[in-house]
């Protein structure tokens, strides 16, 4: 049997529930199932009680996780490069978190190719990222927007689009009897209630527009009746990076079931049940690299209302058919920071959002189900979990064969020639 390809990953902890964490886990578990890979993971972005290396129960020494603060340090990487000699170094999330890693690319890349799974939300083309892009052997992109950005800013770097995916065997239509049983178990979801249920599943953070959503939804209820619809928000209402959602609800006097807060961490199977119970999933973020909640919703056959920004815009329509209601940004403000000098922030208007709620509310249940069913067909064809794993398998084999590692390293030069005018 040929030697397994050993990959060092850096990202959110791959067993954490974040989008970056789950996509890392889906990739790793999918490739481990082939029997052709080994993984060493630096698990970051969460607090740890124990920093000892952790071998996963199912995969043993084929997948070992090293808990780290932040995303790790140069010394963590140097140690693992020396002791583990990985064939590929793979890392994921916003480039703002990786300058320290690119600073030591001259120590890594002579031995193993660097593969960056890139997250970027919007235009204008971030030319300030070129120095980072050029420090990789291959960049894999999560969306059509990100793919166009990388190919335009750094055309010399090999670019492969691998859009996000979720497990189709978990996120799927579950049948009316299961929905009825779930409602009976939850006092606020009466099984004989004809309320239209909207769902919002995001982190309570500024760009997610959680406070705005509550204010606007209250105005919608004032119009159609407070007993005619409810909004379920699966989030932490006290997240320090977001607004105090309970204070907003109290101020608006909507504490009687208009907004239902789901605050407990739940298994993916129960999350899939919620998508099946509700009539529509909402995402009005002003920036969104891909948007996993809408993808999960469409996998379950539930239509969506979403801002036409980042990866959301490629989920809600195939360019001809729509699988929900898309909201064109009413303003595209250029915002920025010292790390990100400029990027568009796509805001939707209250009028457009209320119009989308009305449109979804006024559909019959059958019409919403038909819309969601078409959405499910679309995402299964274009964003399937099986396709995601196959793309990563093909990509890793391509990189290992064409770029090599250690004694077989190819296509990397430690120098360049530039003409000085």
N, C-alpha and C positions, 0 to 999 in steps of 0.2 A: 504494500500500500504506500502511496506517495505521502510525503510529509505534509502535515496540515499547515495551512496558511495562518500565521499568528498575527493578530491585529491588536494594536493598542488603541483604545478609544478614550477620548476626553469629552465630557459633556455633563449635563445634569445627571444626577445619580440615575442609572438606567432602570431602577426599580421604583423611582418616584413618579407621581402622577402628572408631572408637567408635560407639556407638548414635546419638548426636547427630550425629556426622559423616556416617554412612551415610544417615540419614533426610534430612539437608540435601542430600546429593548426589542422592538419589533424586528429591527434589522439583525441584532445579535441572535435572538432566538431562532429566527428564520434560517440564518446561515449555519448555526450550530446543528440544526436538524438535518443538514446535508451530510454531517460527519466529516467535513473537509476543513474545519476552521477551529482555531483556539482564540480566546479573547482575554485580554487584560484590560480592565476598565478603571479609570480614575472617576469615582463617583462624587460629583461636586454639587454645589448650589443648595445644599441643605445642611442643617446642623447634625452632628454625629455625637453619639455617646461613647463609641468605640471606634478606634482608628486601625484596628487589626485587619489584615487582608481577609476577605470573606469568599470562600469557595461556595458557589451555588449548589444547592442540594441535588438538583436534577443533573447538572452538567459537570460537577466535580472540578477537577483541575483544568478542564477545558474553558471554564469561565470564572476568573477570579477578579473580585472587585476591591479596589483600594479606596476607602473613604478619605476624602480630602476637603479642606476648607476652600471656598471659592471654586476654582477649577484646577487647582494644583499649582505647582511652582516649577521653575526650570530644573531644580534639583530632583524633584519627583521624576520628571521625564528623563533626565540624565541617568538616574539610577535604574529605571526600568529598561532604558535602551541598552545599558551595559549588561544587566543581569538577565533580561528576558529576550533581547535581540528580536524585537518584533519585525515582521516583514513589511507591515504597513502601519502608518500612524494616521488615525481617523479622528476628526474632531468636528463638533457641531455647536452652533448657536451664533448669535450676533458677533460680528468681528470686533466690537469694542472690548470683548473679553479675552482676545487672543494676541494682542501685540507682544506680550512677554514670550509667547510660544514662537511667533515669527522671528523674534529677535535671536532665537537660537536655532533657526532653520539651518544655518551653516554647520551645526553639530548633528542635526537629525538627518537631513536630506542626503548627505554622502552615503548613508547606510540604508535608509528606508524612505520610500515616497510618502509625501504628506498629502492627505486627501481631506479636503474641507467640504462638509455638507453645509451649504451656505443659506443663511436666513437673512433676507432683506425685504423691506416692506413696500418701497415706493420709489418713484423718480423724484427729482432729476437724477441723471446718471451720477453716481457717487465717485467722481474721479479721485477723490481723496482716499478711496479704498484700493486704488491700483497697486500701490506698494505692497499691500497685504495680499491681494489676489496673485500677484506675480511671485509670491513666496511659496506657492503650492505647486505640486505636480499636476493634480487634478482637482477641479472644483465641481461638486455635484450640487445641483440647485433644486429648491423645493417647489418652485412655481414658474409659470411662463414669464412673469415680471422679473423675477430674480435671474432667470436664464438669459433674458435679453440684456439685462444690466451687465452681467459678467462677460458675455460675449462682446459687448460693445466697449466696456472699459478695459478689459484685458484679453484681447483676441488671441494672444500667443499661448494662453493657458488652456489646456484641454478642459472642456466643459461638458457635463452630462446631466440632463434633467431627470431627476428621480422624485416625482411628487409624493407627498405624504399619502398614507393609507391607514385604515383601521381594520381589525379582524372582522371579516364578513360573517364568520360563524357566531360571533357575539352580537354585533350590531346588525340586526336583521328584523324584519316584521315578525311578531311573535304570536299573532292570532288574537281574536276578540275575547276568547275565554280567559286568556292570561291577563289581558287588560282589565276585564271586569273583576277578576280576582284581586288584582293589585289595588284597584280603587276601593274595593270592600275592606281592605286592610288599612286604608288610610282615611281617617275621619274627614279630612278636608276635601277629599276627592270622592264625592258621593257618586255611586255607580249609576244612579238615575238622573244625574245632573246634566243638563244640556249646555252648560257653560262651555265657551270656547277657551281652551287652555293654550297659553303661549309659554314658551320655555326659553330661559337664558342661562347658559352654562359657560361661565368665564371666570377668570380671576377678577376680583374687585380691584381694578387698577384704573388709573386715569384714562388711558387710551381706550378702555373698554366702554366708557360713557355710561357707567352703571347708574349714577345719580340722575343724569339726563333721562335715561330710560324710565325711571320710576315717575318722574315729573310728567313726562309725556304720556305714559300709560294711564296715569290718573286722569289726564284731560280726555283721553279716549273713553274711559269708564264714565266720566261725567256726561259724555255724549250718548253712549249706548246703554248705560245702566250698570251700576256697580255689582249687580247680581248676574250679569250676562257674560262676563269674562274674568279670567284670573291670569296672573303672571307668576310662574314658578321661577325663582332665581336660585340656582345651585352655585353657591359662592360663600365666602367668608364676609359677613356684613361689617366686620370690624378690622378688615385687612389694613395694616398701617400704610400701604401704598394706594389705598382707595378712600372712598367716602364712608361715613358712618350711615349705612343704609337704613338702619332701624330709626335713627334720628330723623332722617328724611321722611320715612313712612309716618312717624308720629306727628311730625309737623304738618303733613298733608292729610292727617286723619284717615289713613287707609290701613287700619290694623284689624280689619274684620274679614280677612281672607282674600282681599283684592290682590295682595302680593304674598306669595307663600315662599318663605325662605327655607331652602334645603341646605343645611350647614354641615352635615356629617359627611365624612369621606365614605363613599360607597364603592362596591366592586363594579367593574365594567358591566356585568350582567344586569345589575339593578339600574345602572345608568341607561342601558339599552331599553329597559322596561319603561323608564320615564319618557324616553323619546317616543315609545309606542303609545303611551297614554295621551300625550299632548297632541295638539292640532298643528302647531307651527313652532319652529325654533328661530330665535332672533339673534342677530349679531350686527350692531351698529358701531363697531370699533372705528376709530379714525385712522388706524394703521393695523394691518394684520398680515403677517407673512403668509399664512395659509388658512388657518381657522379650522381646528379639528372638530369643534362642537357641531358646526354645520355639516361637515363631512359625515360624522357619526349619525346625525339626524337623517340625512338623505339615505344613508345605508339602511336605516330603519324604515324608510318609506314615508318620512315626515317632511313636508315642504319647509322652506326657509324664507325669512326676510333678512336681507344682508346688504351692507354697503358695498358698492362696486369698487373695491380697493384691494390691492395685493392679491393673495390667492383666493379670496372670496369670490371675485368676479369670474373665475374660471370654473367654480363649482355650480353657480346658480344658473348658468346658461352654457349651451354648447355653441353659441353664436347664432342659433336659429330658434331653438326651443328654450323655454324657461321652466325652472323647477322651483319657483317661488316668486317673490317680488324683489327685484333689484333696485337699490336706491342710489341714483347718481349723486356724487358729492355736490352739494350746493356751494361749497367753498373749498379751495385748495390752497391753504396757507403754507408758506415756507417757514418752517421752524428749524431749530438747530441747537447745537451746543458746542463746546470746545472739541469734543470727540467726533461729533457728527455736524459739520458746519451747515448743512442744508438737507432737508427732506420734506416732501409734501405731507401735510396732515389733512386728511380728507374728512370733512364734516358734512353730515346730512342735515337737512332742514326739518323742523318740526312738522311742517305741512306735508312734506313728502312721506315722513314716517307715519303720521296719522292716516294718510291716504292708503298706505300699504296695510296698516292694521285693518282699516275698513274693508279693503279688498279681500283680505284673507277671512275676516269675520263674516262677510256677506256670502262667501261661497258655501255651498252645501257640503256636508261631510264627505259625500261621494266625490265631489269636485276636488276637495283637498286631498283625498286619498289617491285620486288619479294623478294629480300633480306630483305627489310624493312618490308614487310608483314609477313614473317616468324618470324622476330624479335618481331613484335607486338603480334603474337600468343603466343610466348614464354613468354613475360613479363606479358600478361594478365593472363596466367596460373600460373605464379610463383610470380608475384609482383603486384597483383591487389589491388586497393584501398579498395575494399570490403573485401578482405582477410586481409589487414592491420588492418582495424577497428575491424574485428571479432577476430583477434589474440589479439588485445589489450583488447577487451571486455572479452575474455576468460581468459587472463592473470590477469587482475584486479580482476575478480571474484575469480580466484584461489588464489591470494594473500590475498584478504580480508577474504576468508573462512579459509585458512590454516595458515595465520600469524596473523590475527585479528588486533585489534587496541584498545588502551586505556583499557577499562575494560575487553576486550576479547583477549588481546595481547598474542600470543603464539610463541614458537620456538625462543625466544631470551633470552640469558643469559648475565647478566652483569659481569660474571666472567668466567674464564677458568682454567683448570688444565694442567700444563706442567711439564713433567719430566725433572729434571736437572741432567745432566750427571756428 
